[in-house]
């Protein structure tokens, strides 16, 4: 872990962090000075940002991309009133999405089924992924990891009617972020680690892509205060809708900023499965030919000796795990 680089305060506008390069930039593209290094958790590489204190003001948003998860380590306190986003959308994965550890749990791609392309299965993490129609099985569930890692992507659909490239693509799983502080973490804002929605099947009966699972969001401090206004989500994305003979389906929704399920896309030959959310929850199975399976929910993990949280008001989805 690098020595702390002073107080890190982000305010007024969007910021972007690349976990591969370790470069943090503001809305103008100017670099923001941080103390950062790549650290190892077992064999997993994680981008660590070390500071005396960390503040994300209500007017600030921090989008984090790259192949590695991210750890924010404060030697005193962390206050998040703005937004931290490691969530994924189709073609836009969050930091650490589609972990290499997904290899043994991966959703399956659809296969050609007569003239119709089958949908891909939904990505899995805290629960199983939804099955695509008809052959794309969802991914298998992963027990609570002992290291920070992202969620798993959905499977691609299959081409239909002998066409080339009329299938939908599976969406990436959500990324991974941890906030760790020596003293206290206060969260009044939003932290997102949702999975993406699968793309639709094209015309001529293309199979749709599966939704990505939610990722992993971890918070660790002696005292953690989660305000009623807080939103902490690692929900799965919906699968895409299957394509028909003359019209495509619709894409699935990416995971939502609530406890509700992301909707699967509607298609002329079959609808995509919904994404998993609150329970944690499995991805929904597609209905009809060609729809993609929904991605399961991921993990929200809170380590605290003293936890202040009103579960009836604050949005925590899926429900937090407190080992």
Secondary structure as UniProt FT lines:
FT   STRAND          7..10
FT   STRAND          13..18
FT   TURN            19..22
FT   STRAND          23..25
FT   TURN            27..28
FT   STRAND          31..32
FT   STRAND          35..41
FT   TURN            42..43
FT   STRAND          44..51
FT   STRAND          53..56
FT   TURN            58..59
FT   STRAND          60..65
FT   STRAND          69..74
FT   STRAND          77..80
FT   STRAND          83..85
FT   TURN            90..91
FT   TURN            95..96
FT   HELIX           100..105
FT   STRAND          112..113
FT   TURN            114..115
FT   STRAND          116..117
FT   TURN            161..162
FT   STRAND          176..181
FT   STRAND          184..187
FT   STRAND          190..192
FT   TURN            203..205
FT   STRAND          216..226
FT   TURN            228..229
FT   STRAND          231..233
FT   STRAND          270..271
FT   TURN            278..280
FT   STRAND          287..288
FT   TURN            289..290
FT   STRAND          299..309
FT   TURN            311..313
FT   STRAND          315..317
//
